[in-house]
Amino acid sequence: MACGQSFGPDDSLPAIDLRDSSTVKGKSKLVVMQETAAEAPEREDLPQTPGGPSPDVAQRSLNILHLEDDASDADLIHHALTEGGIPCEMIRVQSEAEFVNAVRQNQLDLVLADFSLPGFDGMAALKLTRQNSPDLPFILVSGTIGEERAVESLKNGATDYVLKERLSRLVPAVKRAIREVEDRAERRRAEAAREEYSRKLLALSRRLVTAQETERRHIARELHDEIGQTLTLAQLNLQAVLASPTIDPAQKNQLQECLTAVDRVLEQVHDISLNLRPSMLDDLGLEAALRWYTNRQAALVGIEADFIAQPLPRRLDARIETECFRIAQEALTNVVRHAQATKVKVELQHSAGRLQLRVSDNGVGFDVSGNRARAVRGTSLGLLSMEERAALAGGNLEIISAPGQGTAIQAWLPLEWQSDKTPPDTHG
């Protein structure tokens, strides 16, 4: 069996007991170890990671807990490690109480354990180690272990096992075990860094959305209060001139055309202002704004609209109101532009700490996976925009559709209430 490999069910492993004898076939254990080492190829380090070999394995002295009741065996194992280039401090214990104490009180790098001791064995030690230190490497070093027990130990979390008659395998097994611990630690650090990056990115995205909504509110108010009022004044003046009995008939048609143009621009400004940020959302809340917007969009294309809302006991947090409204706005815009529907239904419910929005229609439907692929390529951002808004609010979104079967957009958002001390910002 290859050095340091896990023992598989198809391999053959004779049971050899070296614990109670100081000789093997007339030779001392030290001679056996030296002969075994001479038969083995020259020691090779494990494949290097991109950053090179771990300096910890080669330079740092390892703290090793050794469960072994035979002092001679313990000396042989210590000798094998130091000769193999692994400096270490060995803490030898022989009983369960000593083992538990050592695991709890020492900063350990590795556990080596004989398989069978009087009143305590390697499997029990393995179980205790996994309960106290799930990531601590655990290698069985035994003179006797059968195939079934070897497989069982690996299934129960042992890192590896080495026979005492083949101690040349111990150094590679230890190096591999330590390297695996370092790799896991590096992955955990990378994952923690990724999570921190994601957390910062989410916070930045939320700030950007907040800034965008603030700017939308400001522009909408400027359109309504400044440009809208100026156009209204021009409209009134034109109407007054047209109503004058002294108006030149030759100019009347021109003035009427001007008035029509002003009316059209005033209506466009009003629509742009509402689409940017409907004041109703800030003034009256989500339910009122959704009801108004649903009926308004349905009227644009002459379809039947049904709005159902479970009453909310109080105003939702402004962020949740905004994200929910924007998701509904995008969904209804898609109904008007693409669905070819005759009916649209908007439902707003809440239960179990979650707000649920559902927008459904009886239109032509679409292929969700194909549309999502186009969205990823940047040709259609509507679906991604809705999903992103749901995620920014701490929720999720589901799209159910198929060609000829209509479409349903469902969003679940956290049910967060507006603080009495922080009313919504209605003035930008």
N, C-alpha and C positions, 0 to 999 in steps of 0.2 A: 504494500500500500504506500502511496506517495507521501512524502514528508508533509505532515500537518494536514492531510486530507481528512474530511469527515468519513466515518466508517459507515458504509452502506450495507443494506441487507444482503447483497450478492457477494460481499467479500467474506473471506474466511479468516477467523481470528482465534487461534488456540488460546485456551485459558492457562496461563502460566503464573504460578504463585511464587513470588520472590520475597514475600514479607517475613517469613519465619525461618529463612535459611540464609546464611552468610556466604554460601557458595552455590555455584551453578555448574553442574557437571565437573566438579572438582576444582573450579576456578573461583577466585574471589570476585565479589561484585565489582570492585574497581577494575579488575582485569577485563571482566565482561564489558564494562562501559568503555574501556579504552579500545578493546578490539572492535566493538560496534562502531565507535567513532572513526577507527582506522578504515573500516569497510565503507563508510559513508563517503560521498564526494565532498570536496572542499566546501566549506560553508559559503552560501550565497545569500546576499540580502534579498529581501522581497523587492518586486518591481517598484521603482520609484514613482511617487506621485509627481504631478507637474511641478510642485515646489521643491522637489528633491527629497531625499530620505529624511525621516523624522529625526530631528536632533534629540528628542526626548528619549527614544529607545537607545541610542548610541551613547549618550552622555549622562543622562540623569540616572541616579540610582533608584531602582524601583522598590517600592514597599510591597512585599509579597507576604501574604498570609498562607502558611503551609500547614495543612491538616495531615499529620503523619505521626504514627506512634513508634516508628522505627528510626532511631537516631542515625544509624548507619545509612539508611535510605535517604534521609534528609540531607546528610552530608554529601552523598553522591549527587543529588539533584542540585544542591547549591554549587557544587564544583562544576557540574555540567553547564550551568548558567553563566558563571563567571568566566569559565574557559571559552564559552561561546560569545563573549563580548557583551554580556548583560550584567552590569554591576547591580547588586541588589542587597537589600536588607530583609532577611527572612524572619518572620514571626512564626515560630512553630508551636502548634497547639495539638492536643490529643483528645479533648473531650468536647461535648456539645456546649457546655457552659463557657469554656475558654474560647471556643470558636465564635459564639454569639457576642461575647465581650469584645473580642478583637475586631470583628466586623463593625461594631457600633462605635468603638472608641478610636479607631485608627483611620488615617487617610490612606486607603489602599489603592494599589494599581492593578493587582492581580491576586486571584486565589488559586492555589494548587491544592488538590485534595486526593488522598488515597481513596480507593473505592470502598474498602471494607476495614473497619476498626471495631474493636469490642464496644458494643453499646451505641455506636454511632457510625454512620457510613457516608459516602460521598453524595448519594442521592439526597439524603436529609440535609447535608451541608449545602447542596445546590439549591434546594428549596428555600432554606433560610437566607442564602445570599440573594436570591431573586426577590425575596420579600423586602429586604433591607436596602439592597443596592441593585436595581434592575439592570444597570449597564455595566456592572463590574465584571471583567473577564473571568471565566471560571474554567480551569482545565483539570481534568481528571488525570492523575499520574499514578497508575496502579500496576501491580504485578499480576493481577487476575481480573479479567473482565470478559464476560461472554458477549456474543454478538447481540443478543436481545437487549442486554443491559446497556451496551454501547449506544445502540440506536435510541433506546429510551432516554438516556442521559442527554443526547443531542436534541431530541424532541422537547425535553423539559427545560432547555435553555443553556446547556453546557456549551462553552465556546469550542472546545476540542477535547481530545483525550490522547494520552501518550502511554505506551507500555514501558515499564521500568527496564525491560531488556533492550529497548530501542531508544535510549535517552538522547541519541543523536537527533531525534526528531523534536526534542523539547524546545531548543532555541528557536527554530523557525516557527513553531507553533506559538511561542510566547510573542515573538516579533509580530506575527500576523494578528494576534489578539490585541496587542497594544495599538497597532496601526488601525485596526477596525474601530477601536474606541476613539482614536484621534479623528478618523474620517467621520464618525457619527457626530462628534463634537463640532467639527467643521461644518457639517451639513446643518446642524442646529443653529450655529452662528449665522450661516447663510440664510436660513429660513427666518431667523429673527430679524436679520437686516432687511430681508424682502418684506416682512410684515410691517416693519417700521417705515419702509419706503412707501408701501401701500397706504399705511395710515396717514402719512404726510400728504400723499397724493390725493387721498380722499378729502382731507381737510382743505387742501388748496382748491380742489374742484368745488367744494361747497362754498368757499369764499368767492370763487369766480362766479358761481351761479347767483349768490347773494348780490354781488356787485352788478351783475347783469340785470337782475330784477330791479335793483335800485335805479339803474340808469334807464331802464324801460319805464319805470314809474315817473321819473323826472321828464323824459321826453314826451310821454303821454300827457302829462300835465301841461307842459309847454305848448303842445299842439292844441290842447283844448282851451287853455286860458289865453294864450297869446295869438296864435295863428287863427284859431277858431273864432275868437271874438273879433279879430280884425276882419275876417271874411264875413262874419255876421253883420258888422257895421256896413261893409260895402254892399251887402245884399239889401239891407234896409234902405240905404241911399238910392240904389238903383230902382227899387220898388217905388220909392217916393217920386223919383223923376218920371218914371213911366206913368204914374197916376196923375201927373200934372196936366192940366188942360192946355197949357201953352207949349207942350212939347212939339217939336218939329216932326211931322209924320215921316220925313225922310230918315230921321235918326232913331225912330222908335224901334225899328227892326234890329238895328245894331245894338241898341241898349238891351233889348230882349235877349239877344244872343249872349251878351255879356252877363246878364242876370242868370241865364241858364248855365253858363260856364262856372260862375261863382257858386251856384247851388250844387253843381256836380263836385267841385273841388271841396266844398264844405262837407259834403257827405263822405268823400274819400278821407278827408282829415279825421272826421269822426270815427270812421271804421278803423283807420290806422291806430288811432289813439286807443280804441277799445281792444284791438288785437295786441297792442303792446302791453297794456296792463289795465284791465277793466277796473275802474274805481269801485265797482260793486264788490269785487273780491276783498278789498281792504275794508270797505264800509259795512258790508252785510255778511260776509263770510262765504265759505265754500259752497254750501248748499244753494244759496240764492244765486251765486255767480254761475254755478253749473246749470241750474234750471234755466236761467236767462240765455246762456250761451247755447245750450242744446236746442231750445226753441228757435233761436236766431239762425243757427246753421241749418236746421231742417227747413226753415222757411225760404232760405236761399235757393234750394233746389226743389221745393214743393214736396217733401216727403213727410210721412207721419212720424212724429216724435213722441216717445213715452219716457217720462222722467220719474223715477221712484227713489225716494230717499228716506232712510230711517233717521228720525230726528236726533240731532246731536245735543247732549245736555249742556254743552258750552262750546266756546270757540276753540278750534284746533290751533296748534302752534302754527305760526305764520309760514314756517318752512314747509310743513306738511301740507298746508292749504295750497301753497304755490305749486309744489311738485305735483300734487294730485290734479289741480286744475290744468297744468301744462300737459300732463299725460292725456287727460280727457280732450283738451284742445287739439292735440295732434291726432288723436284717434278720430274725432269728429271731422277734422279737416280731411283725413283720408277717406271717410265715408262720403263726404261731399264731392271730392275730386275723382275717386276711383271706384267706389263700390257699386254704383248703379243700383242702389237699394231703393226700396219703397218704404221701408220702416227702419227706424233706429231706436234703440232702447239704452238708456243710461241709468245705472243703479248704483246707489251709494249706501253701503251697509257698514255696520261695525259690530264686532264681537271678539271676545277673548283677547282684548288688548290690540286688535288690529283693525285698520280701516280698509274696506274692500271697495274698489271701483271696478265696475264692469260696463264696457261699451260694446254693444252687439248690433249687428245689422243682418238683413236678409239679402245682401248683395251677391255679387259674382264670386267673392272669395279670391284666394290666391295661394300659391305654393309658398309656405312659410320658409322652408329651407333655402329655396332658390332666391327668394327676396332677401333673406338674411345674407346670403353669399354676395349679392349685389351691393348690399349695404356695407359690408366689410370692404368691398372694392371702392366705396365712396360714391356710388351712383345713386344711392337712396339712403338717406340718413334718418328717416322717420322712425323706423323700428329701433335703431340704436339709440336715438334720442330718448324715446320712452323708457327703454331699459336702463339707460344711464341715470335718468331722473329718479326712477324707482330705487336704484342702488344707492344714489346719493342720499335719499331719504331714509335709508336703512331697510328698504323693503325689496320686493321682487315683482317681476312681471311675467305674465304668460300670454302667448298669442296662439289662438286656436282658429285655424282656417284651412280651407281646401277649395280648389276650384269648383264653383257651382254650389257651395254649401255655406256661404256667408262667412262672417268673421266675428270673433269675440276677443276683446282685449281685457284681460283681468290684471289688476294691480293690487298688491297688498302692501300697506304702509303701516308703520307703527302708530298707535293711537296716542299721540302726544298732545296734551292740552296747553293752551296759552296761559302763561302765568298772569295772575291778576296784576302783578307789578310791572309787567312789560306788555302793554297793549301794542297792537300791530302798528308799524310805521306807515302812515297814510300820507305823509308829506315829503317822503324821499329825503 
